[in-house]
């Protein structure tokens, strides 16, 4: 007689991915709080920050743009799967936006894996250019996340959809608005708008965790 060992249920995987996304972000921020460069810093300042604390910067990159990105990809894929099962085209677009955001985070990680170890005071322009590319990619990622949130909330407003509850829709719309503003700031390196990320990021972590939990309950 053979024994079949079953892996975790797909719903459980998506639910866990939502929590992992939030946890990785929190741990990544804690690992390098105040030790990494900010939008608006000079190339010399960016290079010095990476050169002075490479371990902290690398830990943050791996958590925020590595582990969290995988969690986002799984949640986005879970939404795509739900859309296919229910025939909901708009939800499918939302899921692909989530997948795109996860892929963009992966691209940020690749750029950081080049920039952080290669930080050299003799050539700050190179490190500054890589850092700028990471931030602009972050802006595109935020706009993809805004699409994910807005499309998912729009779908959930219809009486025939039972995907999100009212409070999750409210958080999702707030996320869509704030992360659009911060995304434009990062895409254009416009420091007047980038601080809005202090509002959009907590909303993102809460909402992605909630979305993963919701998808984990759906057949």
C-alpha positions, 0 to 999 in steps of 0.5 A, a space after each residue: 500500500 502506498 501513502 500519499 503525502 499531501 502538500 498544503 492546500 492552495 488556499 492555505 498557501 495564498 493566505 500564508 503568502 499575504 502574512 509573509 508579505 507583511 512580515 517581510 516588509 516589517 522585518 526589512 524596515 526594522 533591519 535597516 531603519 535609518 541606515 539606507 539612503 532616501 530619495 533626494 540624497 546625493 550620489 555621494 550620500 547614497 554611496 556612503 550609506 551603502 558602503 557604511 552599512 552593506 549588511 543592513 542594506 542587503 538584509 532589507 533588500 532581500 526581505 522587502 524586494 525578495 521575500 515580500 515579492 514572492 508573497 505578492 506573486 503568490 497572492 496575485 496568482 491566487 487572485 488570477 486563479 479565483 478569477 478563472 474559476 468565477 469567470 471574472 475578467 476584471 479580477 483577472 486583470 487585478 491579479 496580473 497587476 499583482 503579479 507584475 508588482 511582484 516581478 517589479 520588486 524582483 527587478 528592484 532586488 537585482 539592481 540592489 544586489 549590484 548597487 550595494 556591494 559595488 558602492 565605491 566612493 570613487 564612482 558615486 555616480 554609478 551607485 546613484 544611478 542604480 539607486 535612482 533606477 530602483 526608486 523609479 521602478 518602485 514608482 511603477 510597482 506602486 502604480 501596479 499595486 494601485 491597479 490591483 487594489 482599485 480593480 479588486 475593490 471595483 469587482 467587489 462592489 457588484 452584488 454578485 461578487 462576495 470577494 471582499 467585505 465592506 471594511 476591506 473595500 474601504 481600505 483598498 480604495 484608500 490604498 489605491 489613492 495614496 499609493 498612486 500619489 506616492 507612486 508618482 512621487 517615486 517614479 518622478 523622484 518628486 520628494 514632495 509626494 514620496 512621504 505619502 508612502 508612510 500612509 500607503 505602506 501600512 495600508 498595503 501591508 494590511 490589505 494584502 494580508 486581508 486579500 490573501 486571507 479572503 482568497 484562502 477562504 474562497 473555493 
